[in-house]
């Protein structure tokens, strides 16, 4: 009987020590939601030819849609799924058609 009692006490005590660490390490639901929203807001892409980064936001997406229309590509294509040659063509076009502000990249 004492052996069962010792094992049970050890198990409960061990769980009491581990539980706070497990709870503290897991992200809260609101943290997960904020992370997902941040991922949707901005993503950065590297332009190998011009050796710079471009932040993908609503304005960049609108410019990308204009480029797709000019090239007569499907307008529902995703930039991230395009071949690297097509992505390079887009960045070349984008540098030739900049927005009015200069601090975009």
N, CA, C and O atoms as CSV, one atom per row, in Angstrom:
chain,resi,resn,atom,element,x,y,z
A,1,UNK,N,N,0.820,-1.186,0.000
A,1,UNK,CA,C,0.000,0.000,0.000
A,1,UNK,C,C,0.867,1.255,0.000
A,1,UNK,O,O,0.551,2.233,-0.677
A,2,UNK,N,N,1.970,1.226,0.766
A,2,UNK,CA,C,2.844,2.391,0.828
A,2,UNK,C,C,3.508,2.647,-0.530
A,2,UNK,O,O,3.746,3.799,-0.892
A,3,UNK,N,N,3.806,1.584,-1.281
A,3,UNK,CA,C,4.431,1.733,-2.584
A,3,UNK,C,C,3.488,2.453,-3.555
A,3,UNK,O,O,3.917,3.330,-4.305
A,4,UNK,N,N,2.223,2.086,-3.541
A,4,UNK,CA,C,1.233,2.750,-4.396
A,4,UNK,C,C,1.094,4.212,-3.986
A,4,UNK,O,O,1.012,5.097,-4.838
A,5,UNK,N,N,1.068,4.457,-2.698
A,5,UNK,CA,C,0.943,5.819,-2.173
A,5,UNK,C,C,2.145,6.672,-2.604
A,5,UNK,O,O,1.960,7.814,-3.025
A,6,UNK,N,N,3.367,6.142,-2.508
A,6,UNK,CA,C,4.561,6.878,-2.918
A,6,UNK,C,C,4.533,7.184,-4.412
A,6,UNK,O,O,4.848,8.302,-4.821
A,7,UNK,N,N,4.159,6.201,-5.231
A,7,UNK,CA,C,4.092,6.415,-6.686
A,7,UNK,C,C,3.030,7.446,-7.051
A,7,UNK,O,O,3.244,8.280,-7.931
A,8,UNK,N,N,1.894,7.388,-6.377
A,8,UNK,CA,C,0.825,8.338,-6.656
A,8,UNK,C,C,1.230,9.751,-6.262
A,8,UNK,O,O,0.959,10.698,-7.001
A,9,UNK,N,N,1.865,9.907,-5.129
A,9,UNK,CA,C,2.340,11.212,-4.669
A,9,UNK,C,C,3.391,11.753,-5.649
A,9,UNK,O,O,3.369,12.935,-5.993
A,10,UNK,N,N,4.296,10.898,-6.091
A,10,UNK,CA,C,5.331,11.323,-7.044
A,10,UNK,C,C,4.704,11.778,-8.364
A,10,UNK,O,O,5.122,12.780,-8.945
A,11,UNK,N,N,3.713,11.043,-8.823
A,11,UNK,CA,C,3.040,11.398,-10.076
A,11,UNK,C,C,2.323,12.744,-9.960
A,11,UNK,O,O,2.442,13.587,-10.849
A,12,UNK,N,N,1.592,12.947,-8.888
A,12,UNK,CA,C,0.870,14.210,-8.680
A,12,UNK,C,C,1.847,15.365,-8.510
A,12,UNK,O,O,1.632,16.445,-9.059
A,13,UNK,N,N,2.898,15.151,-7.767
A,13,UNK,CA,C,3.890,16.199,-7.557
A,13,UNK,C,C,4.598,16.557,-8.869
A,13,UNK,O,O,4.822,17.734,-9.154
A,14,UNK,N,N,4.944,15.554,-9.652
A,14,UNK,CA,C,5.583,15.799,-10.946
A,14,UNK,C,C,4.667,16.573,-11.885
A,14,UNK,O,O,5.118,17.490,-12.572
A,15,UNK,N,N,3.398,16.216,-11.921
A,15,UNK,CA,C,2.428,16.932,-12.760
A,15,UNK,C,C,2.270,18.374,-12.294
A,15,UNK,O,O,2.101,19.280,-13.111
A,16,UNK,N,N,2.325,18.585,-10.986
A,16,UNK,CA,C,2.198,19.944,-10.455
A,16,UNK,C,C,3.376,20.818,-10.865
A,16,UNK,O,O,3.211,22.020,-11.071
A,17,UNK,N,N,4.558,20.231,-10.986
A,17,UNK,CA,C,5.729,20.996,-11.420
A,17,UNK,C,C,5.722,21.267,-12.921
A,17,UNK,O,O,6.142,22.339,-13.356
A,18,UNK,N,N,5.256,20.322,-13.707
A,18,UNK,CA,C,5.307,20.426,-15.165
A,18,UNK,C,C,4.166,21.281,-15.724
A,18,UNK,O,O,4.360,21.978,-16.720
A,19,UNK,N,N,3.009,21.244,-15.122
A,19,UNK,CA,C,1.828,21.938,-15.648
A,19,UNK,C,C,2.044,23.437,-15.880
A,19,UNK,O,O,1.668,23.928,-16.944
A,20,UNK,N,N,2.627,24.188,-14.943
A,20,UNK,CA,C,2.822,25.619,-15.207
A,20,UNK,C,C,3.738,25.901,-16.392
A,20,UNK,O,O,3.542,26.880,-17.113
A,21,UNK,N,N,4.741,25.044,-16.595
A,21,UNK,CA,C,5.634,25.246,-17.735
A,21,UNK,C,C,4.918,24.998,-19.053
A,21,UNK,O,O,5.134,25.723,-20.024
A,22,UNK,N,N,4.076,23.991,-19.094
A,22,UNK,CA,C,3.329,23.687,-20.313
A,22,UNK,C,C,2.345,24.810,-20.616
A,22,UNK,O,O,2.199,25.218,-21.768
A,23,UNK,N,N,1.685,25.297,-19.607
A,23,UNK,CA,C,0.710,26.374,-19.801
A,23,UNK,C,C,1.403,27.660,-20.248
A,23,UNK,O,O,0.905,28.353,-21.135
A,24,UNK,N,N,2.541,27.983,-19.647
A,24,UNK,CA,C,3.263,29.206,-19.999
A,24,UNK,C,C,3.855,29.135,-21.400
A,24,UNK,O,O,3.970,30.162,-22.070
A,25,UNK,N,N,4.226,27.957,-21.850
A,25,UNK,CA,C,4.862,27.812,-23.159
A,25,UNK,C,C,3.865,27.852,-24.306
A,25,UNK,O,O,4.246,28.177,-25.431
A,26,UNK,N,N,2.613,27.537,-24.060
A,26,UNK,CA,C,1.642,27.513,-25.159
A,26,UNK,C,C,1.137,28.940,-25.440
A,26,UNK,O,O,0.848,29.687,-24.505
A,27,UNK,N,N,1.029,29.318,-26.729
A,27,UNK,CA,C,0.547,30.657,-27.066
A,27,UNK,C,C,-0.946,30.797,-26.778
A,27,UNK,O,O,-1.712,29.837,-26.867
A,28,UNK,N,N,-1.324,31.996,-26.438
A,28,UNK,CA,C,-2.734,32.269,-26.188
A,28,UNK,C,C,-3.480,32.380,-27.507
A,28,UNK,O,O,-2.869,32.719,-28.521
A,29,UNK,N,N,-4.772,32.107,-27.530
A,29,UNK,CA,C,-5.528,32.177,-28.793
A,29,UNK,C,C,-5.443,33.543,-29.464
A,29,UNK,O,O,-5.371,33.614,-30.691
A,30,UNK,N,N,-5.448,34.622,-28.699
A,30,UNK,CA,C,-5.362,35.941,-29.318
A,30,UNK,C,C,-3.991,36.175,-29.939
A,30,UNK,O,O,-3.880,36.913,-30.918
A,31,UNK,N,N,-2.931,35.552,-29.384
A,31,UNK,CA,C,-1.606,35.666,-29.984
A,31,UNK,C,C,-1.569,34.986,-31.341
A,31,UNK,O,O,-0.970,35.510,-32.280
A,32,UNK,N,N,-2.190,33.844,-31.453
A,32,UNK,CA,C,-2.236,33.133,-32.729
A,32,UNK,C,C,-2.964,33.962,-33.777
A,32,UNK,O,O,-2.537,34.018,-34.930
A,33,UNK,N,N,-4.057,34.604,-33.388
A,33,UNK,CA,C,-4.832,35.412,-34.326
A,33,UNK,C,C,-4.005,36.589,-34.827
A,33,UNK,O,O,-4.029,36.905,-36.016
A,34,UNK,N,N,-3.264,37.249,-33.912
A,34,UNK,CA,C,-2.418,38.382,-34.303
A,34,UNK,C,C,-1.302,37.940,-35.246
A,34,UNK,O,O,-0.972,38.656,-36.191
A,35,UNK,N,N,-0.716,36.760,-34.996
A,35,UNK,CA,C,0.338,36.255,-35.873
A,35,UNK,C,C,-0.190,36.022,-37.275
A,35,UNK,O,O,0.476,36.367,-38.251
A,36,UNK,N,N,-1.370,35.445,-37.390
A,36,UNK,CA,C,-1.955,35.187,-38.707
A,36,UNK,C,C,-2.243,36.497,-39.435
A,36,UNK,O,O,-2.008,36.597,-40.639
A,37,UNK,N,N,-2.746,37.498,-38.722
A,37,UNK,CA,C,-3.033,38.782,-39.350
A,37,UNK,C,C,-1.754,39.456,-39.818
A,37,UNK,O,O,-1.740,40.069,-40.885
A,38,UNK,N,N,-0.681,39.358,-39.045
A,38,UNK,CA,C,0.583,39.953,-39.456
A,38,UNK,C,C,1.125,39.278,-40.700
A,38,UNK,O,O,1.684,39.943,-41.572
A,39,UNK,N,N,0.966,37.965,-40.794
A,39,UNK,CA,C,1.431,37.246,-41.971
A,39,UNK,C,C,0.672,37.694,-43.212
A,39,UNK,O,O,1.253,37.784,-44.293
A,40,UNK,N,N,-0.604,37.974,-43.069
A,40,UNK,CA,C,-1.403,38.407,-44.211
A,40,UNK,C,C,-1.085,39.841,-44.611
A,40,UNK,O,O,-1.198,40.192,-45.786
A,41,UNK,N,N,-0.689,40.676,-43.648
A,41,UNK,CA,C,-0.430,42.083,-43.926
A,41,UNK,C,C,0.752,42.267,-44.866
A,41,UNK,O,O,0.618,42.876,-45.928
A,42,UNK,N,N,1.886,41.752,-44.485
A,42,UNK,CA,C,3.105,42.034,-45.232
A,42,UNK,C,C,3.944,40.784,-45.407
A,42,UNK,O,O,4.045,39.932,-44.524
A,43,UNK,N,N,4.531,40.714,-46.564
A,43,UNK,CA,C,5.520,39.684,-46.831
A,43,UNK,C,C,6.590,40.335,-47.677
A,43,UNK,O,O,6.295,41.195,-48.507
A,44,UNK,N,N,7.827,39.931,-47.472
A,44,UNK,CA,C,8.925,40.537,-48.228
A,44,UNK,C,C,9.449,39.552,-49.249
A,44,UNK,O,O,9.577,38.358,-48.978
A,45,UNK,N,N,9.751,40.074,-50.436
A,45,UNK,CA,C,10.337,39.275,-51.504
A,45,UNK,C,C,11.644,39.918,-51.939
A,45,UNK,O,O,11.760,41.142,-51.991
A,46,UNK,N,N,12.616,39.089,-52.249
A,46,UNK,CA,C,13.913,39.573,-52.684
A,46,UNK,C,C,13.972,39.591,-54.203
A,46,UNK,O,O,13.639,38.602,-54.856
A,47,UNK,N,N,14.394,40.711,-54.759
A,47,UNK,CA,C,14.564,40.886,-56.196
A,47,UNK,C,C,16.042,40.669,-56.500
A,47,UNK,O,O,16.876,41.531,-56.222
A,48,UNK,N,N,16.359,39.509,-57.075
A,48,UNK,CA,C,17.767,39.160,-57.304
A,48,UNK,C,C,18.432,40.085,-58.319
A,48,UNK,O,O,19.599,40.443,-58.160
A,49,UNK,N,N,17.704,40.472,-59.352
A,49,UNK,CA,C,18.304,41.300,-60.393
A,49,UNK,C,C,18.659,42.696,-59.890
A,49,UNK,O,O,19.706,43.238,-60.245
A,50,UNK,N,N,17.796,43.274,-59.070
A,50,UNK,CA,C,18.037,44.628,-58.557
A,50,UNK,C,C,18.628,44.618,-57.152
A,50,UNK,O,O,18.951,45.667,-56.594
A,51,UNK,N,N,18.762,43.435,-56.595
A,51,UNK,CA,C,19.366,43.255,-55.272
A,51,UNK,C,C,18.692,44.116,-54.188
A,51,UNK,O,O,19.355,44.816,-53.423
A,52,UNK,N,N,17.366,44.039,-54.152
A,52,UNK,CA,C,16.631,44.744,-53.113
A,52,UNK,C,C,15.410,43.928,-52.714
A,52,UNK,O,O,15.041,42.957,-53.374
A,53,UNK,N,N,14.795,44.350,-51.614
A,53,UNK,CA,C,13.609,43.685,-51.101
A,53,UNK,C,C,12.382,44.522,-51.422
A,53,UNK,O,O,12.439,45.751,-51.477
A,54,UNK,N,N,11.274,43.827,-51.633
A,54,UNK,CA,C,9.998,44.487,-51.868
A,54,UNK,C,C,9.005,43.974,-50.832
A,54,UNK,O,O,8.884,42.768,-50.617
A,55,UNK,N,N,8.309,44.883,-50.206
A,55,UNK,CA,C,7.272,44.518,-49.248
A,55,UNK,C,C,5.967,44.332,-49.998
A,55,UNK,O,O,5.527,45.224,-50.724
A,56,UNK,N,N,5.352,43.180,-49.823
A,56,UNK,CA,C,4.101,42.879,-50.522
A,56,UNK,C,C,2.945,43.348,-49.655
A,56,UNK,O,O,2.693,42.794,-48.585
A,57,UNK,N,N,2.258,44.355,-50.119
A,57,UNK,CA,C,1.092,44.882,-49.418
A,57,UNK,C,C,-0.002,45.118,-50.454
A,57,UNK,O,O,0.099,44.634,-51.581
A,58,UNK,N,N,-1.037,45.849,-50.087
A,58,UNK,CA,C,-2.166,46.068,-50.993
A,58,UNK,C,C,-1.740,46.837,-52.246
A,58,UNK,O,O,-2.224,46.553,-53.342
A,59,UNK,N,N,-0.840,47.807,-52.089
A,59,UNK,CA,C,-0.395,48.587,-53.255
A,59,UNK,C,C,0.439,47.740,-54.209
A,59,UNK,O,O,0.319,47.860,-55.428
A,60,UNK,N,N,1.283,46.886,-53.643
A,60,UNK,CA,C,2.087,46.002,-54.487
A,60,UNK,C,C,1.185,44.989,-55.198
A,60,UNK,O,O,1.411,44.655,-56.361
A,61,UNK,N,N,0.184,44.516,-54.501
A,61,UNK,CA,C,-0.750,43.570,-55.104
A,61,UNK,C,C,-1.519,44.221,-56.247
A,61,UNK,O,O,-1.753,43.586,-57.276
A,62,UNK,N,N,-1.913,45.481,-56.077
A,62,UNK,CA,C,-2.619,46.192,-57.152
A,62,UNK,C,C,-1.714,46.373,-58.369
A,62,UNK,O,O,-2.164,46.217,-59.504
A,63,UNK,N,N,-0.454,46.697,-58.142
A,63,UNK,CA,C,0.489,46.832,-59.257
A,63,UNK,C,C,0.690,45.481,-59.941
A,63,UNK,O,O,0.795,45.414,-61.166
A,64,UNK,N,N,0.741,44.431,-59.172
A,64,UNK,CA,C,0.899,43.085,-59.729
A,64,UNK,C,C,-0.300,42.725,-60.599
A,64,UNK,O,O,-0.137,42.132,-61.665
A,65,UNK,N,N,-1.486,43.075,-60.157
A,65,UNK,CA,C,-2.699,42.800,-60.955
A,65,UNK,C,C,-2.662,43.580,-62.273
A,65,UNK,O,O,-3.067,43.052,-63.309
A,66,UNK,N,N,-2.180,44.837,-62.248
A,66,UNK,CA,C,-2.044,45.610,-63.499
A,66,UNK,C,C,-1.067,44.930,-64.446
A,66,UNK,O,O,-1.315,44.855,-65.649
A,67,UNK,N,N,0.046,44.434,-63.905
A,67,UNK,CA,C,1.042,43.745,-64.716
A,67,UNK,C,C,0.455,42.473,-65.339
A,67,UNK,O,O,0.696,42.176,-66.509
A,68,UNK,N,N,-0.317,41.730,-64.541
A,68,UNK,CA,C,-0.958,40.520,-65.070
A,68,UNK,C,C,-1.880,40.855,-66.235
A,68,UNK,O,O,-1.905,40.144,-67.239
A,69,UNK,N,N,-2.639,41.941,-66.097
A,69,UNK,CA,C,-3.539,42.342,-67.178
A,69,UNK,C,C,-2.766,42.752,-68.424
A,69,UNK,O,O,-3.152,42.402,-69.539
A,70,UNK,N,N,-1.677,43.493,-68.239
A,70,UNK,CA,C,-0.858,43.900,-69.385
A,70,UNK,C,C,-0.268,42.695,-70.110
A,70,UNK,O,O,-0.200,42.673,-71.339
A,71,UNK,N,N,0.156,41.696,-69.343
A,71,UNK,CA,C,0.752,40.494,-69.923
A,71,UNK,C,C,-0.301,39.494,-70.404
A,71,UNK,O,O,0.021,38.479,-71.021
A,72,UNK,N,N,-1.554,39.801,-70.110
A,72,UNK,CA,C,-2.676,38.928,-70.448
A,72,UNK,C,C,-2.571,37.551,-69.768
A,72,UNK,O,O,-2.947,36.523,-70.331
A,73,UNK,N,N,-2.052,37.579,-68.557
A,73,UNK,CA,C,-2.023,36.373,-67.734
A,73,UNK,C,C,-3.342,36.270,-66.990
A,73,UNK,O,O,-4.127,37.218,-66.972
A,74,UNK,N,N,-3.585,35.125,-66.381
A,74,UNK,CA,C,-4.766,34.987,-65.530
A,74,UNK,C,C,-4.634,35.951,-64.359
A,74,UNK,O,O,-3.588,36.007,-63.712
A,75,UNK,N,N,-5.669,36.694,-64.091
A,75,UNK,CA,C,-5.583,37.716,-63.045
A,75,UNK,C,C,-5.717,37.139,-61.641
A,75,UNK,O,O,-5.539,37.866,-60.664
A,76,UNK,N,N,-6.025,35.855,-61.518
A,76,UNK,CA,C,-6.136,35.269,-60.178
A,76,UNK,C,C,-4.875,34.519,-59.767
A,76,UNK,O,O,-4.895,33.760,-58.798
A,77,UNK,N,N,-3.792,34.720,-60.483
A,77,UNK,CA,C,-2.532,34.053,-60.164
A,77,UNK,C,C,-1.918,34.642,-58.902
A,77,UNK,O,O,-2.081,35.825,-58.606
A,78,UNK,N,N,-1.222,33.807,-58.178
A,78,UNK,CA,C,-0.518,34.257,-56.975
A,78,UNK,C,C,0.950,34.468,-57.317
A,78,UNK,O,O,1.561,33.634,-57.985
A,79,UNK,N,N,1.514,35.573,-56.864
A,79,UNK,CA,C,2.914,35.879,-57.151
A,79,UNK,C,C,3.837,34.788,-56.616
A,79,UNK,O,O,4.804,34.405,-57.275
A,80,UNK,N,N,3.540,34.303,-55.448
A,80,UNK,CA,C,4.416,33.314,-54.805
A,80,UNK,C,C,4.466,31.997,-55.565
A,80,UNK,O,O,5.397,31.214,-55.381
A,81,UNK,N,N,3.481,31.742,-56.414
A,81,UNK,CA,C,3.447,30.482,-57.158
A,81,UNK,C,C,3.975,30.618,-58.585
A,81,UNK,O,O,3.953,29.658,-59.355
A,82,UNK,N,N,4.440,31.786,-58.926
A,82,UNK,CA,C,4.959,31.994,-60.276
A,82,UNK,C,C,6.395,31.490,-60.364
A,82,UNK,O,O,7.093,31.391,-59.355
A,83,UNK,N,N,6.826,31.177,-61.575
A,83,UNK,CA,C,8.211,30.761,-61.790
A,83,UNK,C,C,9.130,31.942,-61.534
A,83,UNK,O,O,8.721,33.096,-61.657
A,84,UNK,N,N,10.368,31.650,-61.181
A,84,UNK,CA,C,11.306,32.722,-60.833
A,84,UNK,C,C,11.561,33.646,-62.024
A,84,UNK,O,O,11.797,34.838,-61.830
A,85,UNK,N,N,11.518,33.130,-63.234
A,85,UNK,CA,C,11.709,33.978,-64.422
A,85,UNK,C,C,10.566,34.993,-64.535
A,85,UNK,O,O,10.798,36.165,-64.831
A,86,UNK,N,N,9.347,34.539,-64.299
A,86,UNK,CA,C,8.201,35.454,-64.344
A,86,UNK,C,C,8.260,36.472,-63.215
A,86,UNK,O,O,7.918,37.639,-63.405
A,87,UNK,N,N,8.694,36.030,-62.042
A,87,UNK,CA,C,8.840,36.963,-60.923
A,87,UNK,C,C,9.878,38.032,-61.251
A,87,UNK,O,O,9.683,39.204,-60.929
A,88,UNK,N,N,10.981,37.637,-61.888
A,88,UNK,CA,C,12.007,38.607,-62.293
A,88,UNK,C,C,11.460,39.584,-63.324
A,88,UNK,O,O,11.783,40.771,-63.289
A,89,UNK,N,N,10.630,39.088,-64.245
A,89,UNK,CA,C,9.993,39.979,-65.223
A,89,UNK,C,C,9.113,41.006,-64.530
A,89,UNK,O,O,9.096,42.181,-64.897
A,90,UNK,N,N,8.373,40.540,-63.510
A,90,UNK,CA,C,7.517,41.466,-62.783
A,90,UNK,C,C,8.339,42.531,-62.068
A,90,UNK,O,O,7.994,43.711,-62.132
A,91,UNK,N,N,9.426,42.141,-61.383
A,91,UNK,CA,C,10.233,43.123,-60.660
A,91,UNK,C,C,10.868,44.116,-61.621
A,91,UNK,O,O,11.005,45.295,-61.295
A,92,UNK,N,N,11.258,43.648,-62.807
A,92,UNK,CA,C,11.811,44.557,-63.813
A,92,UNK,C,C,10.747,45.585,-64.202
A,92,UNK,O,O,11.010,46.787,-64.237
A,93,UNK,N,N,9.544,45.090,-64.495
A,93,UNK,CA,C,8.436,45.979,-64.836
A,93,UNK,C,C,8.139,46.925,-63.679
A,93,UNK,O,O,7.870,48.106,-63.898
A,94,UNK,N,N,8.185,46.422,-62.460
A,94,UNK,CA,C,7.855,47.220,-61.278
A,94,UNK,C,C,8.849,48.353,-61.095
A,94,UNK,O,O,8.461,49.455,-60.706
A,95,UNK,N,N,10.125,48.105,-61.369
A,95,UNK,CA,C,11.114,49.174,-61.260
A,95,UNK,C,C,10.926,50.213,-62.351
A,95,UNK,O,O,11.293,51.375,-62.175
A,96,UNK,N,N,10.361,49.806,-63.466
A,96,UNK,CA,C,10.076,50.756,-64.539
A,96,UNK,C,C,8.777,51.517,-64.300
A,96,UNK,O,O,8.558,52.558,-64.920
A,97,UNK,N,N,7.917,51.029,-63.421
A,97,UNK,CA,C,6.629,51.644,-63.101
A,97,UNK,C,C,6.508,51.849,-61.594
A,97,UNK,O,O,5.662,51.216,-60.961
A,98,UNK,N,N,7.327,52.711,-61.005
A,98,UNK,CA,C,7.283,52.889,-59.544
A,98,UNK,C,C,6.079,53.716,-59.101
A,98,UNK,O,O,5.451,54.421,-59.891
A,99,UNK,N,N,5.786,53.604,-57.825
A,99,UNK,CA,C,4.782,54.485,-57.219
A,99,UNK,C,C,5.413,55.861,-57.068
A,99,UNK,O,O,6.611,56.023,-57.297
A,100,UNK,N,N,4.624,56.841,-56.687
A,100,UNK,CA,C,5.140,58.200,-56.557
A,100,UNK,C,C,6.075,58.383,-55.371
A,100,UNK,O,O,6.950,59.248,-55.406
A,101,UNK,N,N,5.904,57.576,-54.313
A,101,UNK,CA,C,6.781,57.738,-53.161
A,101,UNK,C,C,8.057,56.923,-53.368
A,101,UNK,O,O,8.046,55.884,-54.028
A,102,UNK,N,N,9.145,57.408,-52.797
A,102,UNK,CA,C,10.454,56.791,-53.056
A,102,UNK,C,C,10.896,55.854,-51.937
A,102,UNK,O,O,11.879,55.134,-52.111
A,103,UNK,N,N,10.216,55.836,-50.808
A,103,UNK,CA,C,10.653,55.006,-49.698
A,103,UNK,C,C,9.884,53.699,-49.610
A,103,UNK,O,O,9.656,53.205,-48.505
A,104,UNK,N,N,9.488,53.139,-50.699
A,104,UNK,CA,C,8.677,51.927,-50.695
A,104,UNK,C,C,9.491,50.664,-50.518
A,104,UNK,O,O,8.946,49.672,-50.033
A,105,UNK,N,N,10.747,50.638,-50.874
A,105,UNK,CA,C,11.486,49.378,-50.879
A,105,UNK,C,C,12.399,49.263,-49.694
A,105,UNK,O,O,13.096,48.259,-49.547
